[in-house]
Amino acid sequence: MLKFQEKVVLITGSGIGIGQAIAKKFVENGASVIILGRRREPLEETEKILQEIISKVQSNAFVKIFSGVDVSDEKGISDMFDSLASSKINVDVVVNNAGVSGPVTCFANDDLDEFKSTVGIHLTGTFWTSVQALKVMKKGAKIITISTFFAEERPLEQRPYRFRDPYTASQGAKNRLAEAMSWELVDKGIISIATNPGPVHSDRIYKTVYPKAASEFLRVSGFEDLSPIEVESVSKEIVPLLGEEESVISHGITKAAENLAKTKGGDPKKLSVTLTNLLTKIKNVAEKIQLNTSKMIADGQFLSQPQVAETVLCLADDEMAKILNGKVIPGDRVFYPVRAHIAGATPSVTQPRFNGKSVVFTIDATDKTDADRVEYLAEHVEKNGGKAVCIISENTPKDLQDFISGKFHSHVSNLKNPNEVQRWLETASKNMGEIAAVVHITGRIPEFSKLIELSRSQWDDLVDKFINTPATVIQRALEHYV
């Protein structure tokens, strides 16, 4: 009997890449699989591959498709699991695999909607899929989450992934979510594990992540006679040409040069030469990034997609899952060394003077402790000659709004709206003096029993409070200063 015969495995983002490799590995071992994703065509192609394997191993397993399902979509995921429940299908293993590269750019240049979308797919998609899956899971079932260690801190290592802030934020939170769920699901007998495979051979990493990172290096400084904005604009057209035939690249470069000439002016033929040089430079930098990354792995090798699938298969083993419940393993294969910094003297500490300047506090308070913290900090600013300006989130309880407003110059606003944040920063600077600092108060975690018992709206509020709203405030503060 095959090891996973009579077991049902659900894999998100399983039409291509790692998700497809995981589905193949489980089917080879007798499992029935449920595959889902946003596009039907890749899922149907994957289904054909899986059915061939089923015939070969003679397992009598089934393949079920749910197309048009985005893991960040509350209704799509809820409806899918309701359908499984009504069909009396129990799921033994859920693999949270769906993901996107997200914006590959400096945080100050991030599109906030793309930022939130990336967080929605990686973090909220993992949460909501896991919670809704409980409808069709029994004792002994497993939730396996694929994430990364790019958000972790280690001695002598620099972990955050440059140019990928929403991705990094999501992954750090995903690791903590997988750990928290292991504790919260003990009474249900369900296991939660995360795995961090590190760099994996895939089209995404070679055709998207590395080239986009390379073009971002060039955007920051400009290239030849192109401005940073022009580098960003043309990169969107020419980066997808990498890996194509010469005729396709030549045609694409010519078209991009003609489009650029309409806004920049100049000879399209000369611009074609510049864009050819730019694409060559992007390719060279991308290859250098890849090479440098491989040198930080013991054997110099990225994992293959089947190797990641093998890891997931091992984690789904009953005994191994019990041993590793609540763990995030392995800790990525890449080591990012940081040189030690040795200071020659203890830095002196001076009391700041804020004369003629203001300090803006953006406040998303939860309880009186948060309000007391604001009071302490704001009084400190005013004792040192500055003016405290409090921009209070409309989500802050009314009694706390009144408490803060009764003591300091305050306004209630929607901190989720970047335009509102920008408007208040400009107003504070104009009316209260140059802004010396912007201090964002997230507020404490609201009281609740378990994460897995939160409604979707409660979860979305948490993500807004601790990830999306701080990102909005910080980005607009950067914009104001720069």
C-alpha positions as CSV (number, residue, x, y, z in Angstrom):
1,M,0.0,0.0,0.0
2,L,1.3,3.4,-0.9
3,K,2.2,5.6,2.1
4,F,-0.5,8.3,1.5
5,Q,-3.2,6.0,0.0
6,E,-6.7,7.1,1.1
7,K,-5.3,10.5,2.3
8,V,-6.5,13.8,0.8
9,V,-4.1,16.7,0.4
10,L,-5.1,20.2,-0.5
11,I,-2.4,22.5,-2.0
12,T,-2.9,26.2,-2.7
13,G,-1.2,27.7,-5.7
14,S,-0.8,24.3,-7.3
15,G,-1.2,24.9,-11.0
16,I,2.5,25.5,-11.6
17,G,5.9,25.5,-9.9
18,I,6.4,24.3,-6.4
19,G,2.7,23.7,-5.8
20,Q,2.5,21.4,-8.8
21,A,5.7,19.5,-7.7
22,I,4.1,18.9,-4.3
23,A,0.9,17.6,-5.8
24,K,2.9,15.2,-8.0
25,K,4.9,13.9,-5.0
26,F,1.8,13.2,-3.0
27,V,0.0,11.5,-5.9
28,E,3.1,9.3,-6.5
29,N,2.6,8.2,-2.9
30,G,-1.1,7.4,-3.4
31,A,-2.8,10.6,-2.1
32,S,-5.9,12.2,-3.6
33,V,-5.3,15.9,-4.2
34,I,-7.3,19.1,-4.3
35,I,-5.6,21.7,-6.4
36,L,-6.6,25.4,-6.7
37,G,-5.4,28.7,-8.1
38,R,-6.5,31.7,-10.0
39,R,-6.1,30.4,-13.5
40,R,-8.0,27.3,-14.9
41,E,-5.6,26.4,-17.7
42,P,-2.5,25.6,-15.6
43,L,-4.7,23.6,-13.2
44,E,-6.2,21.5,-16.0
45,E,-2.7,20.8,-17.4
46,T,-1.6,19.8,-13.9
47,E,-4.7,17.6,-13.6
48,K,-3.7,15.7,-16.7
49,I,-0.2,15.1,-15.3
50,L,-1.6,13.9,-12.0
51,Q,-4.1,11.5,-13.6
52,E,-1.3,9.9,-15.6
53,I,0.6,9.3,-12.3
54,I,-2.5,7.9,-10.7
55,S,-2.9,5.4,-13.5
56,K,0.7,4.5,-13.3
57,V,0.7,3.8,-9.5
58,Q,-2.9,2.4,-9.6
59,S,-4.0,4.1,-6.4
60,N,-7.6,4.9,-7.4
61,A,-7.0,8.4,-6.1
62,F,-8.9,11.5,-7.3
63,V,-8.0,15.0,-8.4
64,K,-10.4,17.8,-7.7
65,I,-9.9,21.3,-9.2
66,F,-11.1,24.7,-7.8
67,S,-10.1,27.3,-10.3
68,G,-10.5,31.1,-10.0
69,V,-9.8,30.8,-6.3
70,D,-7.5,33.6,-4.9
71,V,-6.4,32.7,-1.4
72,S,-6.8,36.3,-0.3
73,D,-10.5,36.3,-1.3
74,E,-12.6,35.6,1.8
75,K,-15.7,34.3,-0.1
76,G,-13.7,32.1,-2.6
77,I,-11.9,30.2,0.1
78,S,-15.0,29.9,2.4
79,D,-17.1,28.6,-0.5
80,M,-14.5,26.1,-1.5
81,F,-14.3,24.5,2.0
82,D,-18.1,24.7,2.3
83,S,-18.3,22.7,-1.0
84,L,-15.8,20.1,0.4
85,A,-17.8,19.8,3.6
86,S,-21.1,19.3,1.8
87,S,-19.4,16.6,-0.4
88,K,-18.2,14.8,2.8
89,I,-14.6,15.2,1.8
90,N,-12.2,15.3,4.7
91,V,-8.7,16.8,4.2
92,D,-5.7,15.2,5.9
93,V,-3.0,17.7,4.8
94,V,-3.3,21.4,3.9
95,V,-0.2,22.9,2.2
96,N,-0.2,26.7,2.3
97,N,2.0,27.3,-0.8
98,A,0.3,30.1,-2.8
99,G,2.5,33.2,-3.1
100,V,3.6,36.1,-5.3
101,S,6.9,37.9,-5.6
102,G,5.2,41.2,-4.8
103,P,6.8,44.6,-5.5
104,V,10.6,44.4,-5.9
105,T,11.6,48.0,-5.1
106,C,12.7,50.3,-2.4
107,F,10.0,50.7,0.3
108,A,9.6,54.4,-0.4
109,N,8.8,53.5,-4.0
110,D,6.3,50.7,-3.2
111,D,2.8,51.0,-4.5
112,L,0.7,50.6,-1.3
113,D,-2.1,48.7,-3.0
114,E,0.5,46.2,-4.3
115,F,2.0,46.1,-0.8
116,K,-1.4,45.2,0.8
117,S,-2.1,42.7,-2.0
118,T,1.1,40.9,-1.3
119,V,0.4,40.7,2.4
120,G,-3.2,39.6,1.6
121,I,-2.0,36.6,-0.4
122,H,0.9,35.5,1.7
123,L,-0.3,36.2,5.2
124,T,-4.1,36.5,5.2
125,G,-4.3,33.8,2.5
126,T,-2.5,31.4,4.9
127,F,-4.6,32.4,7.9
128,W,-8.0,32.2,6.2
129,T,-7.2,28.9,4.3
130,S,-6.0,27.3,7.6
131,V,-9.0,28.5,9.6
132,Q,-11.6,27.5,6.9
133,A,-9.8,24.1,6.4
134,L,-10.7,23.2,10.0
135,K,-14.3,22.6,8.7
136,V,-13.0,19.5,6.9
137,M,-10.1,18.4,9.1
138,K,-10.0,15.7,11.8
139,K,-7.6,14.7,14.6
140,G,-4.2,13.8,13.1
141,A,-4.5,16.3,10.2
142,K,-1.6,18.6,9.4
143,I,-1.2,22.2,8.2
144,I,2.1,22.8,6.4
145,T,3.0,26.3,5.5
146,I,5.8,27.3,3.1
147,S,7.5,30.5,4.1
148,T,10.9,32.0,4.4
149,F,13.4,33.2,7.0
150,F,14.0,36.5,5.3
151,A,12.4,38.3,8.2
152,E,14.3,36.6,11.0
153,E,17.2,37.9,13.1
154,R,20.2,35.7,13.7
155,P,23.6,36.4,15.3
156,L,26.0,37.7,12.7
157,E,23.4,37.5,10.0
158,Q,21.4,40.1,8.0
159,R,18.1,38.4,7.1
160,P,15.7,40.9,5.6
161,Y,15.4,40.6,1.8
162,R,16.4,43.8,0.1
163,F,13.7,45.5,-2.1
164,R,10.9,43.1,-0.9
165,D,9.4,44.7,2.1
166,P,5.8,43.4,1.8
167,Y,7.1,39.9,1.1
168,T,9.5,40.1,4.1
169,A,6.8,41.4,6.4
170,S,4.4,38.7,5.4
171,Q,6.9,35.9,5.8
172,G,7.9,36.9,9.3
173,A,4.3,37.0,10.3
174,K,3.6,33.7,8.6
175,N,6.3,32.0,10.6
176,R,4.8,33.3,13.9
177,L,1.3,32.3,12.7
178,A,2.4,28.7,12.1
179,E,3.9,28.6,15.6
180,A,0.8,30.1,17.2
181,M,-1.5,27.7,15.4
182,S,0.4,24.7,16.7
183,W,-0.5,25.8,20.3
184,E,-4.1,26.7,19.5
185,L,-4.9,23.4,17.6
186,V,-3.6,21.0,20.3
187,D,-7.2,20.3,21.6
188,K,-8.2,19.4,18.0
189,G,-5.2,17.1,17.5
190,I,-4.2,19.1,14.4
191,I,-0.5,19.8,13.7
192,S,1.0,23.0,12.3
193,I,4.5,23.2,10.8
194,A,6.3,25.8,8.6
195,T,9.2,25.1,6.2
196,N,11.7,27.6,4.9
197,P,13.3,26.1,1.8
198,G,15.4,29.1,0.8
199,P,16.1,29.9,-2.8
200,V,14.5,27.4,-5.2
201,H,15.1,26.8,-8.9
202,S,12.1,28.4,-10.6
203,D,11.1,30.8,-13.4
204,R,9.9,33.3,-10.8
205,I,13.3,33.7,-9.2
206,Y,15.3,33.8,-12.5
207,K,12.8,35.8,-14.6
208,T,11.1,38.0,-12.0
209,V,12.9,38.4,-8.7
210,Y,16.6,38.7,-9.7
211,P,16.0,40.8,-12.8
212,K,13.6,43.1,-10.9
213,A,16.1,43.5,-8.1
214,A,18.8,44.3,-10.7
215,S,16.6,46.9,-12.4
216,E,15.9,48.5,-9.0
217,F,19.7,48.9,-8.4
218,L,19.8,50.8,-11.7
219,R,16.6,52.7,-11.2
220,V,18.0,54.3,-8.0
221,S,20.9,55.9,-9.8
222,G,19.6,56.1,-13.4
223,F,21.4,54.6,-16.3
224,E,23.4,56.5,-19.0
225,D,21.1,59.3,-20.1
226,L,18.0,57.8,-18.5
227,S,16.4,59.2,-15.3
228,P,15.4,56.9,-12.5
229,I,11.7,57.3,-13.5
230,E,12.6,56.4,-17.1
231,V,14.6,53.3,-16.0
232,E,11.6,52.2,-14.0
233,S,9.2,52.7,-16.9
234,V,11.2,51.0,-19.6
235,S,12.2,48.1,-17.3
236,K,8.6,47.1,-17.1
237,E,8.7,46.6,-20.9
238,I,12.1,45.1,-21.4
239,V,12.7,42.9,-18.3
240,P,10.1,40.3,-19.5
241,L,12.2,40.0,-22.7
242,L,15.0,38.2,-20.8
243,G,15.4,34.6,-22.0
244,E,13.5,35.2,-25.2
245,E,14.9,34.7,-28.7
246,E,17.0,37.5,-30.3
247,S,14.3,38.5,-32.7
248,V,11.7,38.8,-29.9
249,I,14.2,40.9,-27.8
250,S,15.0,43.1,-30.7
251,H,11.4,43.8,-31.5
252,G,10.6,44.5,-27.9
253,I,13.5,46.9,-27.5
254,T,12.4,48.8,-30.6
255,K,8.9,49.1,-29.4
256,A,10.0,50.3,-25.9
257,A,12.4,52.8,-27.5
258,E,9.5,54.2,-29.6
259,N,7.3,54.5,-26.6
260,L,10.1,56.3,-24.6
261,A,10.8,58.7,-27.5
262,K,7.1,59.9,-27.3
263,T,7.7,61.2,-23.7
264,K,11.4,61.8,-23.6
265,G,12.1,62.9,-27.2
266,G,15.2,61.9,-29.1
267,D,16.0,59.4,-31.8
268,P,14.4,56.0,-31.3
269,K,17.4,54.3,-32.8
270,K,19.8,55.8,-30.3
271,L,17.4,55.0,-27.5
272,S,17.3,51.4,-28.7
273,V,21.0,51.2,-28.2
274,T,20.6,52.6,-24.7
275,L,17.8,50.2,-23.8
276,T,19.9,47.3,-25.2
277,N,22.7,48.3,-22.9
278,L,20.3,48.6,-20.0
279,L,18.9,45.1,-20.6
280,T,22.4,43.7,-20.8
281,K,23.3,45.4,-17.6
282,I,20.2,44.2,-15.8
283,K,21.0,40.6,-17.0
284,N,24.6,40.9,-15.7
285,V,23.6,42.3,-12.3
286,A,20.9,39.6,-11.9
287,E,23.4,36.9,-12.6
288,K,25.8,38.4,-10.1
289,I,23.0,38.5,-7.4
290,Q,22.3,34.8,-8.2
291,L,26.0,33.9,-8.0
292,N,26.5,35.8,-4.8
293,T,23.5,34.1,-3.2
294,S,24.7,30.6,-4.2
295,K,28.1,31.3,-2.6
296,M,26.3,31.7,0.7
297,I,25.0,28.1,0.6
298,A,27.2,25.3,1.9
299,D,27.0,23.2,-1.3
300,G,26.4,26.3,-3.6
301,Q,23.1,24.8,-4.8
302,F,19.5,26.1,-4.7
303,L,16.9,23.5,-4.0
304,S,14.9,22.0,-6.9
305,Q,11.1,22.0,-6.8
306,P,11.0,18.2,-6.3
307,Q,13.3,18.6,-3.3
308,V,10.9,21.1,-1.7
309,A,8.1,18.7,-2.4
310,E,10.1,15.9,-0.8
311,T,10.5,18.1,2.3
312,V,6.7,18.7,2.5
313,L,6.1,14.9,2.1
314,C,8.4,14.1,5.0
315,L,6.7,16.7,7.2
316,A,3.3,15.1,6.4
317,D,4.6,11.8,7.9
318,D,2.6,11.1,11.1
319,E,5.6,10.5,13.4
320,M,7.8,13.3,11.9
321,A,4.9,15.8,12.1
322,K,4.4,15.0,15.8
323,I,8.1,15.6,16.5
324,L,8.2,18.9,14.6
325,N,4.8,20.3,15.5
326,G,5.1,24.1,16.0
327,K,8.6,24.3,14.4
328,V,9.8,26.4,11.5
329,I,12.3,24.3,9.6
330,P,14.7,24.2,8.1
331,G,16.1,27.7,8.8
332,D,16.8,28.5,5.1
333,R,20.1,27.3,3.5
334,V,21.5,30.8,2.8
335,F,23.8,32.4,5.3
336,Y,24.0,36.2,5.0
337,P,27.1,37.3,7.0
338,V,27.3,40.7,8.7
339,R,30.7,42.2,9.6
340,A,31.0,43.0,13.3
341,H,31.1,46.7,14.1
342,I,33.4,47.7,17.0
343,A,33.0,51.1,18.5
344,G,36.0,52.9,20.1
345,A,34.0,54.8,22.6
346,T,30.6,55.0,24.3
347,P,28.4,57.5,22.5
348,S,27.4,60.5,24.5
349,V,23.8,61.0,25.4
350,T,22.3,64.5,25.1
351,Q,18.9,65.8,25.8
352,P,17.3,66.8,22.5
353,R,16.0,70.4,22.0
354,F,13.0,70.7,19.8
355,N,12.8,74.5,19.8
356,G,10.6,75.7,16.9
357,K,10.0,72.2,15.7
358,S,7.1,69.7,16.0
359,V,6.9,66.0,16.6
360,V,4.0,64.2,15.0
361,F,2.5,61.2,16.8
362,T,0.2,59.0,14.7
363,I,-1.8,56.9,17.2
364,D,-3.8,53.7,16.7
365,A,-4.4,53.2,20.5
366,T,-6.1,50.1,21.9
367,D,-6.4,50.9,25.6
368,K,-5.4,53.4,28.4
369,T,-1.9,52.1,28.5
370,D,-1.3,53.3,24.9
371,A,-2.8,56.7,25.7
372,D,-0.5,57.0,28.8
373,R,2.5,56.2,26.6
374,V,1.5,59.0,24.2
375,E,1.1,61.4,27.1
376,Y,4.5,60.6,28.4
377,L,6.3,61.0,25.1
378,A,4.3,64.1,24.0
379,E,5.0,65.8,27.4
380,H,8.7,65.0,26.9
381,V,8.7,66.8,23.5
382,E,6.9,69.9,24.9
383,K,9.2,70.1,28.0
384,N,12.1,70.3,25.5
385,G,10.7,73.2,23.5
386,G,8.8,71.4,20.8
387,K,5.2,71.1,19.9
388,A,3.4,67.7,20.0
389,V,0.9,67.0,17.3
390,C,-1.3,64.0,17.7
391,I,-3.1,62.4,14.7
392,I,-5.4,59.9,16.2
393,S,-6.8,56.9,14.2
394,E,-10.6,57.0,14.0
395,N,-10.4,53.3,15.2
396,T,-9.2,54.5,18.5
397,P,-11.9,54.3,21.3
398,K,-13.7,57.6,21.8
399,D,-12.7,57.9,25.5
400,L,-9.0,57.6,24.5
401,Q,-9.5,60.2,21.7
402,D,-10.9,62.6,24.2
403,F,-8.1,61.9,26.7
404,I,-5.4,62.7,24.2
405,S,-7.2,65.6,22.6
406,G,-7.7,67.2,26.0
407,K,-4.0,67.5,26.5
408,F,-2.4,68.0,23.1
409,H,-3.0,69.6,19.7
410,S,-4.9,66.7,18.1
411,H,-7.0,65.6,15.1
412,V,-8.9,62.4,14.4
413,S,-8.2,60.9,11.0
414,N,-8.2,57.8,8.8
415,L,-4.6,56.6,9.1
416,K,-5.3,53.8,6.5
417,N,-5.6,56.6,3.9
418,P,-2.2,57.7,2.6
419,N,-3.6,61.0,1.3
420,E,-5.0,61.8,4.7
421,V,-1.7,61.1,6.4
422,Q,0.2,63.2,3.8
423,R,-2.3,66.1,4.3
424,W,-1.9,66.1,8.0
425,L,1.9,66.0,7.8
426,E,1.9,69.0,5.5
427,T,-0.5,70.8,7.7
428,A,1.6,70.1,10.8
429,S,4.7,71.3,9.1
430,K,3.1,74.5,7.9
431,N,1.3,75.5,11.1
432,M,3.4,73.9,13.9
433,G,6.9,74.1,12.6
434,E,9.4,71.8,10.9
435,I,8.7,68.1,11.8
436,A,11.6,66.7,13.7
437,A,10.2,63.2,13.9
438,V,7.1,61.1,13.2
439,V,6.3,58.5,15.8
440,H,3.8,55.8,15.1
441,I,2.0,54.1,18.0
442,T,0.5,50.8,16.9
443,G,-1.3,50.2,20.2
444,R,-1.3,46.9,22.0
445,I,-2.7,43.7,20.7
446,P,-6.5,43.6,21.4
447,E,-7.6,40.9,23.8
448,F,-8.9,37.6,22.2
449,S,-8.7,34.0,23.0
450,K,-7.3,32.4,19.9
451,L,-6.2,33.6,16.4
452,I,-8.0,30.7,14.8
453,E,-11.3,31.8,16.4
454,L,-11.1,35.3,14.9
455,S,-13.6,36.3,12.2
456,R,-12.2,37.5,8.9
457,S,-13.0,41.1,9.7
458,Q,-11.2,40.9,13.0
459,W,-8.1,39.3,11.3
460,D,-8.1,42.1,8.7
461,D,-8.2,44.7,11.4
462,L,-5.1,43.1,13.0
463,V,-3.2,43.1,9.7
464,D,-4.2,46.7,9.1
465,K,-3.2,47.7,12.7
466,F,0.2,46.1,12.7
467,I,1.3,45.9,9.1
468,N,-0.6,48.0,6.6
469,T,-1.3,51.2,8.6
470,P,2.3,51.4,9.9
471,A,3.6,50.9,6.3
472,T,1.3,53.7,5.1
473,V,2.4,56.2,7.8
474,I,6.1,55.3,7.4
475,Q,6.0,55.6,3.6
476,R,4.3,59.0,3.8
477,A,6.7,60.2,6.4
478,L,9.6,59.2,4.1
479,E,7.9,61.0,1.3
480,H,7.5,64.1,3.5
481,Y,11.1,64.2,4.5
482,V,12.6,63.4,1.1
